[in-house]
Amino acid sequence: MSNATPHTPGPFEVYAIRYAHHANRRASDNYLGTVDFHDAASGLDYFVWVLRRGQEVYLVDTGFGEEAATQRGRELLMRPAQGLALLGIDAAAIRDIIITHMHYDHAGTLGDFPAATLHVQDAEVSYATGRCMCHAPMRHPYDVEDVVTFIRKLYAERVKFHRGTAELAPGLSLHLVGGHTAGLQIVRVWTQRGWVVLASDASHLYGNIGRNAPFPLVHNVADMMEGYAIVRAMADSDAHIVPGHDPQVMQRYPAPSVQLQGKVVRLDVAPSA
């Protein structure tokens, strides 16, 4: 895909909101196979992302809430809707939500967004509600109540399906990658620094894509590896790739204000390293 400047109303502001954390991870929790680099045992941060251009607001993923945090041993810092409020955004007024995939940490708290249309890949819904969910290891990252809530949104005509690449707006597109799940999609967005790619779980950590070292929770390893090439092709450079769970995101990018340090960072400005 061309990296030329698009004909758009202007660039998007892009924010990462850190809403949860998981510490005490081993290298084998983060990388498939044997690894020996110093930060391989990194913890995970959990994010939702905001794309804003004037009155246009898109939310990428909806995170999880208190019940999932307790059940899965995660530290919940705030509900994603509370994180949106830090940016002056009313969760109840959000009109468009991009669901990168339907794992519990990306598609929970849907009830906090009553007015939203959900954008999701055909393949993801087929996977999350199909034959693969007969197997406990495959369905473990999903939450049945989140999936049921999604189906209720579908019946209420609040879901828009995509098959492969889709342009949601000038300067904003979705791209099917798969790998981690059958229907994982990434988000490509035009910003003041060029094309940024929100990789979500196409690369949990910088080390996954940077070292071609797959994350162990994977539907198809070959698709995950091929996905790294897709992510790189969509971004203007490696510095324009934002992984889905790396705590370094909060260190590399600046907060919008002193009050939001440790909670929100801007991704439409260049990283510090």
N, C-alpha and C positions, 0 to 999 in steps of 0.2 A: 504493500500500500504506500502511496506517495506520502512523503513527510512535508509537502508544500503547505504553505499557510492557507487555511480554508477560507471560503467566503462566508463569514459568520457575522453576527451582530457584535462580536467581541469575544475576548477570552473569558473562561470561567475562573472564578476563585475555587480552590479545592482545599478542603479541610479534612483532617483525620481526627476523630474523637475517640479517645482511649476510655473505654468503659469497664474493662475487666483485665485481670492478670492471672497467670498460672506460673508459679515458681516450681523449683525442685524437679526439673526435668533432666533426664539423662540424654547423652548424645544419641542413643538408640531410639529415643522418643522423637527425635527431630530429623534423623537421617537414616536412610535405608543402606544397610551394609556397614562396613567398618570405617570410621572416621577418627582423626586424631588431632584436628585443629583446636585451638584454645577455647573458642567460644561455642563449640558444638553442643554443649549442654545448656544453651540459652533457654531462659524462660520464654513464655509467649505473652504478648499483649493482645488484647482483643479490641478491634476498631469497628466503627461505622464511619462512612465517609459522606461528606456533603459537597455537592457541586452547585455553585451559585453564580448566576449572571443576571444582575438586575433583579427583576421579579421572578425569574426562572429559578427554581430550586429542585434539585434531584437528590434523593437520599439513596446511598448505596448500602444495602443490607440493614437489618433491624436488630442484630445482636441477640442477647438473651436476658432474662430477668432473674429474680431472686430464687425461684424454685430450681431452675436449671443450675444456677451457681451452687446451691446447696447440694444437689444430687451429684454434681460432677466435680466438686471440690475446687471450684474457681473462686477467686476473689472478685466480687462485683463492686466496682467503684461507684457506679451510678447506672441507672437505667438509660438506655440510648436516648429516650425522649428527653430526659433531663440534660443530657449532653447537647442536644439541639437547642434547648432553652438558653444555654450559655452563649450561643450565637444569635440569640434573638429570634429563633425559629420555633413556631408552634407546631408540635408534632401532629396535632389534629387537623392542621391545614395543609399538610404535605399532600401533593397531588400525584407524584410519581416516585415509585421506589423500584430500584434495580436490585433484584435478588440474584447475587452471583451464583449461589447454589443453596440448597435447602437444609444444610446441616444446622444443628440446634443453635450454633453460635452465629449464624448468619440470617436466620429466618424465624427468630422468636419475637416476642412482644408485638405481634402484628395487630393486636387489639388496640395498641396505642396510636394507630394510624388509620382511623376510620374512613377518611376521604381518599385514601391513596389507591391508585392502580399499580399493580405489581407487574414488573417486566421480568420474564423468566424464559429460559430455553425449553422447548418441547422435550428435549432429551432428559432434562433434569426431572421434570414432573413424571415422565414415564418411568424413570429409574427409581424415584422416591416412593412410588405407589405401585411398583410392579414386582416381578418375580424375584429380583435380587433381594427384596426385603423379607423374603422367607428365611434368610440366613442371618442369624444374630450378629455376627461380626460386621456384616454389611449395613445393617440397620442401626447399629449402636450409635453412630454420630448423628442420627436423626432423632427428633422428638415427635412421638406420634401425635401429641396434642397440637404441636406446631403444624404438622401436615394436615390435620383435621381442620384447623383454623384456615389454612391456605385453601382447602377445598371449599370451605364456606365462602371465602372471598371469590373463588371461581364461580360458584353458583350465584353470587351476587353481582356478577359481571364486573369484577374488580381485578381481573387478570388479563394481561396481554402476552400472548405467546410469540416467541421468536425462534427462527430456525437458522442457526449460523450467524452471519453478520447482519446487523440492523443499525440504521442511523436513527437515533431518537430525536436529535436536533442538530442543526449545523454545529460542528465541532464536538459532537458527542456520539459515540458509537459503541456497540456491544459486539463481542467476538467469541464464538464458541471455541473452547480449548479442550474441555474434558480432562481426563487423567485422574485428578483427585476424586471427582465424581463423573458420572457419564455426561452431565450437562453443565459443568462449570463454565461460566463466561467471565471474561475480563472486560474492563471498561477503559476506553481510550478517550481522552478529553483534551481539548485545546485550551492552553493557558498562556499567560504572559511569557512563560519561558519555553513554550513549544508544546509538543505532544507528550503528555504524561499518561502512563498506563497504571491503573490500579489493578494489580495482578491478583488480588484476593488470594485464594489458596492454590492458584497456579504456582505460586512460590511463597510458602509460609514465611521463610526467612531469607535474608540476603544470601546466605550460604547455600540454599537449595539451588537457585538459578545461577549464582556466581561460581559454584563448584560443580554444577551438573550433578548434584547429589539429591536424589528424590526424597520427599517426605514419606515416612512409612505408611501413613494412612492413604491408601491409593486404590482406585478402581482399576486403572490400567497404567502400568509403568511406562510403556512405550508412548502412550498419549501424553503422559506427564512430561516426559523428556522432549517430545516434539513440541509441547506447549511452551517450553523455554524459548525455542526459536521463534515462535509466534509472538510471544511477549516482546522479545528484543526487536523484532521487525516493526512492531507497532509504536515503540517508543523512540524518541529522538536520540537517546543514548542510554547507557546503563544507569546514569544518574537520574533518568526520567522514569525509572521503574520503581514502584512502591510495593513492597511485599505485604502480605496480608496480616502477619502477626509478629513482626520483628520489633523488639523493644528499642532497637537503634533508630527507628523512625522518629521517636520522641526526642532523640538526641541530635539527629541530623537536621531537623527542620525547626524553624522558629515558631513560638507561640504567637497568636495574634495580639496578645497583650500580656502584661506581667501577671494579671489576675488569672489567666488561663494556662499558665505554665504547668506542665505535667498533665494537662487535661486535653488540650487541643493544640494542633500544629497546622501550619499552612504548607501545602504541598505544591502550590503554584509558584513558589519562589525556590531558588536554587538551594540544594542541601549544602551543609557546611563541610561535608567530607564525602 
